[in-house]
Amino acid sequence: MPDISSRVQESRLPRQRGGAALVSYVLPVFDEQDGIRRFHEELVAALRERPEYSFELVYVDDGSADGTSLILEDIAKNDRRVRVVDFARNFGHQMAITAGIDEARGDAVIVMDTDLQDPPKVSLQLIDAWREGAEIVHARRRSRQDTLFKRATAHAYYRLLRSSTEVDIPLDTGDFRLMDRRAADELRLFRERSRFVRGMVASMGFRQSEVHFDRDERFAGETKYPLRKMARLAIDGLTGFSTAPLRMITRLGFVVLALSLVGICYALGMKVLRPEITVSGWTMLMVVVLFMGGVQMLSLGVLGSYVGRTYNEVQGRPLYTVRQIISHDSQARADGTGDDH
């Protein structure tokens, strides 16, 4: 993989074609064969409303196992604005976003999902806010078409995260946002493996603004963020931008110490004041042992999360592996027809 710092220096040069600002779309895709063509059609239709800009569409195929790859190749063959970054395997949504930002060359970079929950027309509002002076524009969900459980847990999590970190992470925002070229370049310097991109973007500063929108239902297929992956992402966000779990262990230790002192005083008092009813406290002993064991395992689990993050970082492995990059020009050369295909 090329040196990121040198690529950042190169990308700070103006990225314009014929005087028009170039806007890059970073579009992570995983097993979206039933909806990806419909998404591309709606995105292209929305982009026609901004003829004063040039666009590039960077699809990142995150190791899809269905027919998504073939559809993306066909889209790239017929639209010279499209490039497809084809992962060698599934590396995860956050890595796909990272690869797309590494590849994007625009004056502004928009990250959005391809399941049509993030309406393409809302991305035009992000561009308008950028032209008004914002360097980072977050798309904040005013409403979302999800289950009650997912809405409630997301609502609680973002507020817990915001209250426990020093970074002002915008509430009710996912990865749907726009970044100015300078902000995108700075984000490319963040190379940790346990990635929480929305937290990284918020931590950089710059002039940030929000666009409110109503999130639609998924057009086709199933969510690629089941409960297990959502929990992992939530843990990455909390441990990556907060030491609150470690502070919680300290506070829990003081609580356990206080309860232990109360128990000791109670046992000594009963031994002195009511020796005739004092019996071997098997039940109390089991409660204390199980409670202390649970506290210790919880503490080890939290510490293990931070140790695990450190272990992953010191390995120094590449964040992702790209099998190939597909574009209109490469398709044309493969067909032997040159750039006029």
For each residue, the residues with C-beta under 8 A, 3 or more apart:
1: 4 318
2: 6 7
3: 6 7
4: 1 7 8 102 188 189 191
5: 8 9 189
6: 2 3 9 10
7: 2 3 4 10 11 102 188
8: 4 5 11 12 185 188 189
9: 5 6 12
10: 6 7 13
11: 7 8 15 105 181 184 185 188
12: 8 9 181 182 185
13: 10
14: 107
15: 11 21 22 105 106 107 181
16: 19 20 21 22 54 107
17: 20 22 54
18: 54
19: 16
20: 16 17 52 53 54
21: 15 16 53 54 106 107 108
22: 15 16 17 53 54 55 56 105 106 107
23: 53 54 55 56 106 107 108 109 110 127
24: 55 56 57 58 104 105 106 108 109 110
25: 43 55 56 57 58 109 110 112 123
26: 58 60 97 100 101 103 104 109 110 111 112
27: 57 58 59 60 100 112 113 114
28: 60 62 93 96 97 100 111 113 114
29: 32 36 59 60 61 62 64 68 72 96 114
30: 61 62 63 64 68 90 93 96 224
31: 64 65 66 68 221 224
32: 29 35 36 39 64 68 114 115 220 221
33: 36 64 66 67 68 71 221
34: 220 221
35: 32 38 39 114 115 116 218 219 220 221
36: 29 32 33 39 40 68 71 72 75 114
37: 40 41 71 75
38: 35 41 42 116 219 220
39: 32 35 36 42 43 114 115 116 120 219
40: 36 37 43 44 57 75 79
41: 37 38 44 45
42: 38 39 45 46 116 120
43: 25 39 40 46 47 57 120 123
44: 40 41 47 48 79
45: 41 42 48 120
46: 42 43 49 120 121 123 124
47: 43 44 50 53 55 120
48: 44 45 51
49: 46 121 124
50: 47 53 124 127
51: 48
52: 20
53: 20 21 22 23 47 50 127
54: 16 17 18 20 21 22 23
55: 22 23 24 25 47 81 106
56: 22 23 24 25 81 82 83 104 105 106
57: 24 25 27 40 43 79 81 82 83
58: 24 25 26 27 83 84 85 100 103 104
59: 27 29 72 75 76 82 83 84 85 114
60: 26 27 28 29 84 85 87 96 97 99 100 103
61: 29 30 64 68 69 72 84 85 86 87
62: 28 29 30 87 90 91 92 93 95 96
63: 30 87 88 89 90 91
64: 29 30 31 32 33 61 68 69
65: 31
66: 31 33
67: 33 70 71
68: 29 30 31 32 33 36 61 64 71 72
69: 61 64 72 73 86
70: 67 73 74
71: 33 36 37 67 68 74 75
72: 29 36 59 61 68 69 75 76 82 84 86 326
73: 69 70 76 77 84 326 331
74: 70 71 77 78
75: 36 37 40 59 71 72 78 79 82 84
76: 59 72 73 79 82 83 84 326 327 328 331
77: 73 74 328 331 332
78: 74 75 328
79: 40 44 57 75 76 82 328
80: 327 328 329
81: 55 56 57 328
82: 56 57 59 72 75 76 79 327 328
83: 56 57 58 59 76 103 325 326 327
84: 58 59 60 61 72 73 75 76 325 326 327
85: 58 59 60 61 99 100 103 322 325
86: 61 69 72 322 323 324 325 326
87: 60 61 62 63 90 91 95 96 99 320 321 322 323
88: 63 321 322 323
89: 63 321
90: 30 62 63 87
91: 62 63 87 95 96 99 319 320 321
92: 62 95 96
93: 28 30 62 96 97 175 224 225
94: 97 98 195 196 197 233 236
95: 62 87 91 92 98 99 195 319 320
96: 28 29 30 60 62 87 91 92 93 99 100 320
97: 26 28 60 93 94 100 101 111 175 197
98: 94 95 101 102 195 197 319 320
99: 60 85 87 91 95 96 102 103 319 320 322
100: 26 27 28 58 60 85 96 97 103 104 111
101: 26 97 98 104 109 111 179 184 187 188
102: 4 7 98 99 188
103: 26 58 60 83 85 99 100 325
104: 24 26 56 58 100 101 109 184
105: 11 15 22 24 56
106: 15 21 22 23 24 55 56 109 181
107: 14 15 16 21 22 23 180 181
108: 21 23 24 127 130 178 179 180 181 184
109: 23 24 25 26 101 104 106 178 179 181 184
110: 23 24 25 26 123 126 127 177 178 179
111: 26 28 97 100 101 175 176 177 178 179 197
112: 25 26 27 118 120 123 139 175 176
113: 27 28 117 118 174 175 176
114: 27 28 29 32 35 36 39 59
115: 32 35 39 118 218 219 220 221
116: 35 38 39 42 119 120 216 218 219
117: 113 144 145 215 216 217 218 219
118: 112 113 115 122 123 139 174 176 213 215 216
119: 116 122 123 213 216
120: 39 42 43 45 46 47 112 116 123 124
121: 46 49 124 125
122: 118 119 125 126 139 176 211 213
123: 25 43 46 110 112 118 119 120 126 127 178
124: 46 49 50 120 121 127 128
125: 121 122 128 129 211 213
126: 110 122 123 129 130 137 139 177 178 211
127: 23 50 53 108 110 123 124 130 131 178
128: 124 125 131 132
129: 125 126 132 134 137 178 209 211
130: 108 126 127 133 134 135 137 178 180
131: 127 128
132: 128 129
133: 130 207
134: 129 130 137 178 180 207 208 209
135: 130 179 180 182 183 206 207 208
136: 177 178 179 180 183 201 204 206 207 208 209
137: 126 129 130 134 177 178 208 209 210 211
138: 170 173 176 177 208 209 210 211
139: 112 118 122 126 173 174 176 177 210 211 213
140: 170 171 172 173 210 211 212 213
141: 144 172 173 174 212 213 214 215
142: 212 213 214
143: 214 215
144: 117 141 151 154 214 215
145: 117 215 216 217
146: 150 151 154
147: 150 151
148: 151 152
149: 152 153
150: 146 147 153 154
151: 144 146 147 148 154 155
152: 148 149 155 156
153: 149 150 156 157 230
154: 144 146 150 151 157 158 172
155: 151 152 158 159 172
156: 152 153 159 160
157: 153 154 160 161 234
158: 154 155 161 162 169 171 172 173
159: 155 156 162 163 171
160: 156 157 163 164 238
161: 157 158 164 165 169 199 234 237 238 241 242
162: 158 159 165 168 169 171
163: 159 160
164: 160 161 238 242 244
165: 161 162 169 199 241 242 244
166: 241 242
167: 199 202 203 241
168: 162 202
169: 158 161 162 165 173 198 199 202 237 241
170: 138 140 173 198 202 208 210
171: 140 158 159 162
172: 140 141 154 155 158
173: 138 139 140 141 158 169 170 176 177 198 210
174: 113 118 139 141 198
175: 93 97 111 112 113 197 198
176: 111 112 113 118 122 138 139 173
177: 110 111 126 136 137 138 139 173 198 201
178: 108 109 110 111 123 126 127 129 130 134 136 137
179: 101 108 109 110 111 135 136 183 184 187 201
180: 107 108 130 134 135 136 183 184 206
181: 11 12 15 106 107 108 109 184 185
182: 12 135 185 186 206
183: 135 136 179 180 186 187 201 204 206
184: 11 101 104 108 109 179 180 181 187 188
185: 8 11 12 181 182 188 189
186: 182 183 189 190 204
187: 101 179 183 184 190 197 200 201 204
188: 4 7 8 11 101 102 184 185
189: 4 5 8 185 186
190: 186 187 195 200
191: 4 319
192: 195 240 313
193: 312 313 317 319
194: 236 239 240 309 312 313
195: 94 95 98 190 192 200 236 240 319
196: 94 199 200 233 236 237 240 241
197: 94 97 98 111 175 187 200 201
198: 169 170 173 174 175 177 201 202 237
199: 161 165 167 169 196 202 203 237 240 241
200: 187 190 195 196 197 203 204
201: 136 177 179 183 187 197 198 204
202: 167 168 169 170 198 199 208
203: 167 199 200 241
204: 136 183 186 187 200 201
205: 208
206: 135 136 180 182 183
207: 133 134 135 136
208: 134 135 136 137 138 170 202 205
209: 129 134 136 137 138
210: 137 138 139 140 170 173
211: 122 125 126 129 137 138 139 140
212: 140 141 142
213: 118 119 122 125 139 140 141 142
214: 141 142 143 144
215: 117 118 141 143 144 145
216: 116 117 118 119 145 219
217: 117 145
218: 35 115 116 117 221 222 223
219: 35 38 39 115 116 117 216
220: 32 34 35 38 115
221: 31 32 33 34 35 115 218
222: 218
223: 218 226
224: 30 31 93 229
225: 93 229 230 233
226: 223 229 230
227: 230 231
228: 231 232
229: 224 225 226 232 233
230: 153 225 226 227 233 234
231: 227 228 234 235
232: 228 229 235 236
233: 94 196 225 229 230 236 237
234: 157 161 230 231 237 238
235: 231 232 238 239 305
236: 94 194 195 196 232 233 239 240
237: 161 169 196 198 199 233 234 240 241
238: 160 161 164 234 235 241 242 244 245
239: 194 235 236 242 245 305 306 309
240: 192 194 195 196 199 236 237 309
241: 161 165 166 167 169 196 199 203 237 238
242: 161 164 165 166 238 239 245
243: 246 247
244: 164 165 238 247 248
245: 238 239 242 248 249 302 305 306
246: 243 249 250 302 303 306
247: 243 244 250 251
248: 244 245 251 252 302
249: 245 246 252 253 298 299 302 303
250: 246 247 253 254
251: 247 248 254 255
252: 248 249 255 256 295 298 299
253: 249 250 256 257 295 299
254: 250 251 257 258
255: 251 252 258 259
256: 252 253 259 260 291 292 295
257: 253 254 260 261
258: 254 255 261 262
259: 255 256 262 263
260: 256 257 263 264 288
261: 257 258 264 265
262: 258 259 265 266
263: 259 260 266 267 284 288
264: 260 261 267 268
265: 261 262 268 269
266: 262 263 269 270
267: 263 264 270 271 281
268: 264 265 271 272
269: 265 266 272 273
270: 266 267 273 274 277 278
271: 267 268 275 278
272: 268 269 275
273: 269 270
274: 270 277 278
275: 271 272 278
276:
277: 270 274
278: 270 271 274 275
279:
280:
281: 267 284 285
282: 285 286
283: 286 287
284: 263 281 287 288
285: 281 282 288 289
286: 282 283 289 290
287: 283 284 290 291
288: 260 263 284 285 291 292
289: 285 286 292 293
290: 286 287 293 294
291: 256 287 288 294 295
292: 256 288 289 295 296
293: 289 290 296 297
294: 290 291 297 298
295: 252 253 256 291 292 298 299
296: 292 293 299 300
297: 293 294 300 301
298: 249 252 294 295 301 302
299: 249 252 253 295 296 302 303
300: 296 297 303 304
301: 297 298 304 305
302: 245 246 248 249 298 299 305 306
303: 246 249 299 300 306 307
304: 300 301 307 308
305: 235 239 245 301 302 308 309
306: 239 245 246 302 303 309 310
307: 303 304 310 311
308: 304 305 311 312
309: 194 239 240 305 306 312 313
310: 306 307 313 314
311: 307 308 314 315
312: 193 194 308 309 315
313: 192 193 194 309 310 316
314: 310 311
315: 311 312
316: 313
317: 193
318: 1 321
319: 91 95 98 99 191 193 195
320: 87 91 95 96 98 99
321: 87 88 89 91 318
322: 85 86 87 88 99 325
323: 86 87 88
324: 86
325: 83 84 85 86 103 322 330
326: 72 73 76 83 84 86 330 331
327: 76 80 82 83 84 330 331
328: 76 77 78 79 80 81 82 331 332 341
329: 80 332 333 339
330: 325 326 327 333 334
331: 73 76 77 326 327 328 334 335 341
332: 77 328 329 335 337 338 339 340 341
333: 329 330 336 338
334: 330 331
335: 331 332 341
336: 333
337: 332 340 341
338: 332 333 341
339: 329 332
340: 332 337
341: 328 331 332 335 337 338
